[in-house]
């Protein structure tokens, strides 16, 4: 893995060392201040290019196209809001997805399963342990966005999201986010409505380069990917980790996200 991940810059393989501890502390600090941290150049240039080339033919031929109209909550209704409340404004998302069982022999899966990466994320998130997912479809995905396509405004269900940018588009495809738009105690529906109207001055924008690992707290921070421009698609891997081993989506969830259901691979329940 030392030829794939830049372990000189990001010493994940030296757990407990001074350099490793400094990296963990820096990531924690950025996560606390900004709701995210990024490790630019996490994957060596030649290998991130290889990863994209490995995946492109399968993406072209076998990806699941996910096109849906949704609100920011990905829920049909919010009981305390009227159906016409501006916080429930519908937006459209279009993406193309490869699932874990389509990525088994790729650089992406090798990075996802790399035990020092899982241990590093556990330390940054201050968890006793994290585990790779058992779900053969959801454990690691690669999402592609082509010209005009976007991942629209939403909140995440999970506490944090880990992504690896494989290929940046020619233009557009920027990551926009509004840190702490809501809290566990305050849904801030008026603030959500302002965001969807384009009236929130606290929205920030981030353009990620190929090879960057990004860890993001998206449960209370609204975020989206702006429409891609140009012929080069935006391609990003999404890694799913949990605090317990053996996590599997229901068949209904698998079908909803990926258009199909699959049996779990019980050999991959922990890092």
C-alpha positions in Angstrom: 0.0 0.0 0.0 3.0 2.3 0.4 3.1 2.8 -3.4 -0.6 3.7 -3.5 -1.2 5.9 -0.4 1.3 8.7 0.2 2.5 7.3 3.5 5.4 9.7 3.7 3.0 12.6 3.9 0.2 10.7 5.8 1.9 8.1 8.0 -1.1 5.9 8.7 1.2 2.9 9.0 3.0 4.4 12.0 0.3 4.2 14.6 1.2 5.9 17.8 4.2 7.7 16.4 4.7 11.4 16.8 3.9 12.0 13.2 0.7 9.9 13.3 -0.5 11.6 16.5 0.1 15.0 14.9 -1.9 14.0 11.9 -4.8 12.7 14.0 -4.8 16.0 16.1 -4.8 18.2 13.0 -7.7 16.2 11.4 -9.7 16.4 14.7 -9.1 20.1 14.9 -10.2 20.7 11.3 -13.2 18.5 11.8 -14.3 20.5 14.9 -13.8 23.8 13.3 -15.1 23.1 9.8 -17.1 20.0 10.0 -14.7 18.3 7.6 -11.0 17.6 6.8 -9.3 16.8 3.6 -6.0 15.0 2.9 -5.0 16.3 -0.5 -2.7 14.0 -2.5 -3.7 11.0 -0.3 -3.4 8.7 -3.3 -0.3 8.9 -5.4 -1.0 10.5 -8.8 -0.3 7.4 -10.9 -2.5 5.2 -8.8 -5.5 7.6 -8.7 -5.3 7.7 -12.5 -5.1 3.9 -12.5 -8.1 3.6 -10.3 -10.2 5.8 -12.6 -9.1 3.8 -15.6 -9.9 0.5 -13.9 -13.4 1.7 -13.1 -14.4 3.6 -16.3 -15.4 0.6 -18.5 -17.6 -0.9 -15.8 -19.0 2.5 -15.0 -19.9 3.0 -18.7 -21.4 -0.5 -19.1 -22.9 -1.5 -15.8 -23.6 1.5 -13.5 -27.0 2.0 -12.0 -28.4 5.4 -13.0 -30.2 7.0 -10.1 -32.5 9.8 -11.0 -34.9 11.1 -8.5 -36.8 14.2 -7.3 -36.5 14.6 -3.6 -36.5 17.1 -0.7 -33.5 17.9 1.4 -34.5 15.2 3.9 -35.0 12.4 1.4 -38.4 11.8 3.1 -41.8 12.1 1.5 -43.1 14.3 4.4 -42.1 15.9 7.7 -45.1 15.5 10.1 -44.8 19.0 11.6 -44.6 20.8 8.2 -47.3 21.4 5.7 -46.6 19.8 2.3 -46.1 23.2 0.7 -43.5 24.5 3.2 -40.5 25.9 1.4 -38.1 23.7 3.4 -39.7 20.7 1.5 -39.0 22.1 -1.9 -38.2 19.4 -4.4 -34.8 19.2 -6.1 -33.4 16.7 -8.6 -30.4 14.4 -8.3 -28.9 12.3 -11.1 -25.9 10.0 -10.7 -24.4 6.7 -11.8 -23.4 4.2 -9.2 -21.1 1.2 -9.0 -21.5 -1.1 -6.0 -19.0 -3.0 -3.8 -19.4 -6.3 -5.7 -18.5 -4.5 -8.9 -15.3 -3.1 -7.4 -13.8 -6.2 -5.8 -10.4 -6.2 -7.5 -9.8 -2.5 -7.7 -7.4 0.0 -6.0 -10.5 1.6 -4.5 -11.5 -1.5 -2.5 -7.8 -2.0 -1.4 -7.8 1.5 0.1 -11.2 1.1 1.7 -10.2 -2.1 3.4 -6.7 -0.9 4.4 -6.6 -1.5 8.3 -4.4 1.5 9.1 -6.9 3.8 7.3 -9.8 2.4 9.4 -7.7 2.7 12.6 -6.8 6.4 11.7 -10.5 7.2 11.1 -11.4 5.6 14.4 -8.9 7.7 16.2 -9.9 11.0 14.5 -13.6 10.3 15.2 -12.7 9.2 18.8 -14.4 5.8 18.4 -13.2 2.6 20.1 -13.3 1.0 16.7 -14.7 1.2 13.2 -15.5 -1.6 10.8 -15.9 -2.0 7.1 -19.4 -2.8 6.1 -20.7 -6.3 5.4 -23.1 -5.2 2.8 -21.8 -6.4 -0.6 -23.4 -3.4 -2.4 -23.2 -0.5 0.0 -19.7 -1.1 1.6 -17.9 0.9 -1.1 -19.5 2.8 -4.0 -18.2 4.8 -6.8 -20.5 7.7 -7.9 -20.2 9.3 -11.3 -21.7 12.6 -12.4 -21.8 13.5 -16.1 -22.4 16.9 -17.8 -25.4 18.6 -16.3 -25.8 16.1 -13.5 -25.7 16.9 -9.8 -26.1 15.5 -6.3 -28.6 18.0 -4.9 -29.1 19.5 -1.4 -29.5 16.9 1.3 -28.5 15.9 4.9 -26.7 12.5 5.4 -28.1 9.8 7.6 -24.7 8.7 8.9 -22.5 10.6 11.4 -19.7 11.1 8.9 -19.0 10.3 5.3 -15.6 9.4 3.8 -14.9 10.0 0.1 -12.0 9.7 -2.2 -12.0 11.8 -5.3 -10.9 9.7 -8.3 -11.5 12.2 -11.1 -12.4 15.8 -11.1 -14.5 17.3 -13.9 -13.4 20.0 -16.3 -15.6 22.5 -14.5 -18.5 22.5 -12.1 -18.9 19.6 -9.8 -18.0 21.6 -6.7 -18.9 20.6 -3.2 -21.1 23.2 -1.6 -22.0 23.0 2.1 -23.6 24.9 4.9 -22.1 23.9 8.2 -24.4 23.1 11.1 -27.6 24.3 9.4 -29.6 22.4 12.0 -28.9 20.7 15.3 -30.4 17.8 17.2 -32.6 20.2 19.1 -33.4 22.7 16.4 -34.4 21.6 12.8 -34.2 25.3 11.7 -36.8 24.9 9.0 -36.7 28.6 8.1 -33.0 28.4 7.6 -33.4 25.4 5.4 -35.9 27.3 3.3 -33.5 30.2 3.0 -30.8 27.8 1.8 -33.0 26.3 -0.9 -34.0 29.9 -2.0 -30.3 30.7 -2.4 -30.4 33.2 0.4 -27.9 31.8 2.8 -24.6 33.8 2.9 -22.8 31.1 5.0 -22.7 28.5 2.2 -19.1 27.5 1.4 -17.7 25.9 -1.7 -14.9 23.4 -2.1 -13.3 22.0 -5.2 -11.6 18.7 -4.5 -8.7 17.5 -6.7 -8.2 13.9 -7.8 -6.5 11.8 -5.0 -8.0 13.8 -2.1 -9.5 11.9 0.8 -12.3 13.9 2.5 -14.1 13.2 5.7 -17.2 15.1 6.3 -19.9 15.4 9.1 -23.1 15.7 6.9 -25.8 14.8 9.3 -26.6 18.4 10.3 -24.6 20.1 7.5 -26.6 20.5 4.3 -24.5 19.8 1.2 -24.6 19.3 -2.6 -22.5 18.8 -5.7 -23.0 21.6 -8.3 -23.8 20.5 -11.9 -20.9 19.1 -13.8 -19.7 20.9 -16.8 -17.6 19.4 -19.7 -17.1 15.9 -21.0 -14.9 14.6 -18.1 -17.2 13.1 -15.5 -16.8 13.7 -11.8 -16.0 10.3 -10.2 -15.8 9.8 -6.4 -15.6 6.7 -4.2 -17.7 6.6 -1.0 -16.5 4.5 1.9 -18.9 3.3 4.6 -17.7 2.4 8.1 -19.7 1.6 11.2 -19.0 1.2 14.9 -20.1 -2.4 14.8 -19.2 -5.3 12.4 -21.7 -6.9 10.1 -23.9 -4.0 9.1 -26.1 -4.8 6.1 -28.8 -2.7 4.4 -32.3 -4.3 4.0 -33.2 -5.6 0.6 -35.6 -2.6 0.3 -32.8 -0.1 1.0 -30.5 -1.9 -1.5 -33.2 -1.7 -4.2 -33.9 1.9 -3.4 -30.2 2.9 -3.7 -28.9 0.5 -6.3 -31.9 -0.9 -8.2 -31.2 -4.5 -7.0 -30.7 -6.6 -3.9 -27.8 -8.9 -3.0 -26.9 -11.5 -0.4 -24.4 -10.3 2.2 -20.7 -11.3 2.0 -20.1 -12.5 5.5 -16.3 -12.7 4.9 -16.0 -8.9 5.0 -17.4 -7.9 8.4 -14.5 -6.1 9.9 -11.2 -4.5 9.1 
